[in-house]
Amino acid sequence: MLQAKGVESPRLDCEILLSNILGWQRHELYLNRDYPLTSEQMHVFNGMLQRRLAGEPIQYITGTKYFMGLPFHVDPRVLIPRWETELLTEYVLRIAKKMLQPAAVLDLGTGSGAIAVSLAVYLKADITAVDIQEKALEVAKKNAKDNGVFHQINFYHGDLFSSLDSAHFREYFDVIVSNPPYIPTGEIPELMPEVSKYEPVTALDGGTDGLDFYRRIAREACGYMKDGGLIAMEIGYGQSKSVQDIFMETGLYHRQEVHKDLAGIERFVVFHKK
């Protein structure tokens, strides 16, 4: 059925669903080929299968996505973390570990909390996470609790920097990291249906040209960064030069860096405060 609907990996999807129902690792399915499902388990499996046939992302169906080796709860309140964002997170980890003092890190637009929680698990740091969506923060807090780092992260509800007290957080952060919305508004309907129909539009829509959030961050971030602090941000395909121009034209940053993924695509950019 899944193959007929054009699902790229029907066998894998079925294995993931069955593993989720049984509470097994995928390899255990092969070790227990003759294991009979109960009628209740079959009912649950068929329900999941229908949701997948309708195009719902499998991560929302199972409620889980692994990121940086950690389990994260995901549902339609938040964007599903992508492997590309792991590259950004790994970079921040490497940089922060080299600092003499525990780094003060801001995750701007935290969503599921994938970046903030991963940093808290693998790094001794002062971590702040912000999101404009209260429902997204509910998910992020759950993930922080589930991964045992809730006490290590300060969560704020607000639009970018609006919820951060400007006096307290003035030149406070060593690192700002963000995976902001960067899809041009007009391109969202053209995305794969499981993205355009199921994932939150607010986490995707970057305005007419996809660069609205970069413009705002470029203007505002510098006041919250220590001298020599850095900001690292994921970018969309083909946006590297435009984002670099936005930041460098402010005159507030220098030493921009561009980092590529394994496919050679420019995936995130880094700027240092003057």
C-alpha positions in Angstrom: 0.0 0.0 0.0 2.7 2.5 1.0 4.7 1.7 -2.2 1.6 2.3 -4.3 1.2 5.7 -2.6 4.8 6.7 -3.6 6.3 6.4 -0.1 10.1 6.2 -0.6 10.8 3.5 2.0 7.6 1.4 2.6 9.4 -1.5 4.2 11.4 0.7 6.6 8.3 2.6 7.6 6.4 -0.6 8.4 9.3 -1.8 10.5 9.4 1.5 12.4 5.7 1.4 13.1 5.8 -2.2 14.2 8.9 -1.6 16.4 7.1 1.3 18.0 4.0 -0.8 18.8 6.0 -3.7 20.2 8.6 -1.6 22.0 11.4 -3.4 20.1 14.5 -2.4 18.2 14.1 -3.0 14.5 16.5 -5.9 14.4 14.3 -7.7 17.0 11.6 -8.0 14.3 13.9 -10.3 12.3 14.7 -12.3 15.4 11.0 -12.8 16.1 9.6 -13.2 12.6 6.8 -15.5 13.7 5.7 -13.4 16.6 1.9 -13.0 16.4 0.4 -9.6 16.8 -2.6 -9.3 19.1 -5.9 -8.0 17.6 -5.3 -4.8 19.5 -1.8 -4.4 18.1 -3.1 -5.0 14.6 -5.8 -2.4 15.2 -3.1 0.1 16.3 -0.8 -0.8 13.4 -3.6 -0.4 10.8 -4.5 3.0 12.3 -0.8 4.1 12.0 -0.7 2.8 8.5 -3.7 4.8 7.4 -2.1 8.0 8.8 1.1 7.2 6.9 -0.9 6.5 3.7 -2.5 10.0 4.2 1.0 11.5 4.1 1.6 12.2 7.8 5.3 12.1 8.7 6.3 8.9 10.4 8.0 10.9 13.2 4.6 12.4 14.1 2.9 9.0 14.0 5.4 7.5 16.4 6.0 10.7 18.3 9.7 10.3 18.3 12.7 11.6 16.3 16.3 10.9 17.3 18.7 13.9 17.1 22.3 13.9 18.2 21.7 10.3 19.4 19.0 11.5 21.8 15.2 10.8 21.7 13.0 13.8 21.1 9.2 13.9 21.3 7.8 15.5 18.1 4.2 16.3 17.1 2.6 18.9 14.8 3.4 21.7 17.3 7.0 21.6 16.2 9.2 21.1 13.2 10.8 17.7 12.9 14.6 18.1 13.5 16.7 17.4 10.5 20.1 15.8 10.2 21.4 19.0 8.7 20.8 20.8 12.0 23.0 18.3 13.7 25.9 19.8 11.8 25.1 23.2 13.3 24.8 21.7 16.8 28.0 19.8 16.5 29.8 23.0 15.5 28.5 24.9 18.5 29.5 22.1 20.7 33.1 22.1 19.4 33.4 25.9 19.8 31.8 26.0 23.3 34.0 23.2 24.6 37.1 25.3 23.8 36.0 28.2 25.9 37.8 28.7 29.2 34.5 29.4 31.1 31.1 27.6 30.7 29.6 29.2 27.6 26.4 31.3 27.7 24.4 30.0 24.8 21.1 31.3 23.3 19.0 29.0 21.1 16.8 31.4 19.2 13.6 29.7 18.0 14.1 26.5 19.9 11.1 24.6 18.5 11.3 21.0 19.8 14.4 22.0 21.8 16.6 19.8 19.8 19.6 22.1 19.8 19.2 23.4 23.3 18.6 20.0 24.9 21.5 18.4 23.0 23.9 21.2 24.1 22.7 20.7 27.7 23.3 17.0 27.5 26.8 17.2 26.0 28.0 20.5 27.4 28.4 22.3 30.7 26.9 25.6 29.8 24.4 28.4 30.6 21.7 27.7 28.1 18.7 29.9 27.2 16.0 28.8 24.8 13.4 31.1 23.2 10.4 30.5 21.0 7.4 32.6 19.9 5.0 29.6 20.1 3.9 28.6 23.6 2.9 25.1 22.3 6.4 24.6 20.9 7.9 25.5 24.3 5.7 22.9 25.9 7.3 20.3 23.6 10.8 21.7 24.3 10.3 21.5 28.0 9.1 18.0 27.8 12.1 17.0 25.8 14.4 18.7 28.4 12.7 16.8 31.2 12.8 13.5 29.3 16.5 13.9 28.6 17.2 14.9 32.2 18.4 18.5 31.5 15.3 20.6 32.3 17.2 22.4 35.2 20.0 23.4 32.8 17.9 25.4 30.4 16.0 28.7 30.9 13.0 28.9 28.6 11.4 32.1 27.4 8.3 32.8 25.4 8.7 35.6 22.9 9.4 36.8 19.4 13.1 36.5 19.0 14.8 38.7 21.6 11.6 40.4 22.8 11.3 38.3 26.0 14.9 38.8 27.1 15.4 41.6 29.5 17.7 44.0 27.6 19.4 45.1 30.8 20.1 41.6 32.2 21.0 40.0 28.8 23.0 43.0 27.4 26.2 41.5 25.9 25.5 38.3 27.8 25.9 35.5 25.3 29.1 33.9 24.0 27.1 32.0 21.3 23.8 32.5 19.6 22.6 29.6 17.6 19.4 29.5 15.4 17.6 27.5 12.8 15.1 30.2 11.8 12.3 29.9 9.3 13.8 30.4 5.9 11.4 29.0 3.3 10.0 31.8 1.0 6.3 32.1 1.6 5.4 31.2 -2.0 7.5 28.0 -2.0 5.8 26.4 1.0 2.9 24.9 -1.0 5.5 23.4 -3.4 7.2 21.5 -0.6 6.6 17.7 -0.1 3.1 17.3 1.2 4.3 15.7 4.5 6.0 19.0 5.1 3.6 21.6 3.7 0.5 19.9 5.1 1.7 18.7 8.5 4.6 20.7 9.8 3.9 24.1 11.4 4.0 26.9 8.9 5.3 29.4 11.4 8.5 27.3 11.7 8.9 27.3 7.9 7.8 30.7 6.6 10.7 33.1 6.3 8.7 35.8 4.4 8.6 36.7 0.7 12.3 35.9 0.0 12.9 33.7 3.1 15.3 36.2 4.7 13.0 38.1 7.0 14.3 36.5 10.2 18.0 37.0 9.2 17.4 40.7 8.7 15.8 41.0 12.2 18.5 38.9 13.9 21.3 40.8 12.2 19.9 44.1 13.6 19.2 42.9 17.1 21.6 40.1 18.0 24.7 42.2 18.5 23.4 43.9 21.6 23.0 40.5 23.3 26.5 39.1 22.4 29.7 39.5 24.2 32.6 41.2 22.4 34.0 38.6 20.1 30.9 36.4 20.5 29.6 34.5 17.6 26.3 33.7 16.0 25.7 30.5 14.0 22.6 30.0 11.8 21.3 27.4 9.5 20.4 28.7 6.0 18.4 27.5 3.1 19.7 26.3 -0.3 21.2 29.2 -2.2 20.8 31.7 0.6 24.4 31.9 1.7 25.5 35.0 -0.1 22.3 36.9 0.7 22.6 36.1 4.4 26.3 37.1 4.5 25.5 40.4 2.8 22.7 41.1 5.3 25.0 40.6 8.3 28.1 42.2 6.9 26.3 45.3 5.7 25.4 46.2 9.3 29.0 46.8 10.1 28.6 45.0 13.4 30.2 41.6 12.5 33.3 40.2 10.9 35.1 36.9 10.1 32.1 35.3 8.5 32.4 31.6 7.9 30.4 29.3 5.6 30.1 25.6 6.4 29.0 22.9 3.9 27.3 19.6 4.4 28.6 16.3 3.1 26.8 17.0 -0.2 28.8 20.2 -0.6 25.7 22.4 0.1 26.3 25.6 2.1 24.3 24.7 5.2 25.1 27.2 7.9 26.9 30.5 8.4 28.8 32.0 11.3 29.5 35.6 12.2 31.7 37.1 14.9 30.8 40.3 16.7 33.4 43.1 16.3 
